């Protein structure tokens, strides 16, 4: 960020069904692409179109209620936001930013800016984050199959043992190399701290898995869920998931679950005084 730019935090929600993931891709509809098109429209006469930095790039079909991104705006772009419209007094820049983006996205959008705020010093949506919290929803034979929820729940034909799944999930916690549960990306570490992982049934009998980590590698949550489903079906034992993890090799012992059951619920950040330090620490490549 240049000295004169102002950084804004955007809190974003989206239904991932019709998006090819978060990241901008030529010729494909993505969350980043749609939002940056809206920003380009707002600031078409005020310098270069702004770009977004996100807390975590979600895959195609994955949803979000609490995604976080930041955007850096030049002084002339902030001035655009502060211009009054008609007889109404001008809004604060952050409120105007959210309102204008949402206005361009339309009355029934599948992505919404839930809030915008001027970011504190040192804030980086990606590198300042200390944890990400996801939820995965699975409807088995014992659950109510609600067709209105079909875009955000994975259905399986068997009946799953939630207690066994919860036991297996707890056994995976801690700082480990999760290469067995990640789709490899060149130059990217697979070392992660799995801070929380649990399973429960909701009022409709739907199995809800909640998982929290400092960060996730590609397909990690859906792989962890797939392994737990195998345990719930009795095809694997809880201890098998630890053994598979510690082999550090991609395996066919379980299936990666579909994206539609996964939702990013929340991204956590430290207090403002620690934001810059956290960003510096996160940029350092981790090792065990």
Beta strands, then each sheet from edge to edge (+ up, - down):
strand 1: 6-14
strand 2: 52-54
strand 3: 63-73
strand 4: 111-118
strand 5: 129-139
strand 6: 154-155
strand 7: 174-177
strand 8: 191-201
strand 9: 207-213
strand 10: 262-269
sheet 1: 2+ 3- 1+ 4-
sheet 2: 2+ 3- 10- 5+ 6+
sheet 3: 2+ 3- 10- 5+ 9- 8+ 7-
end
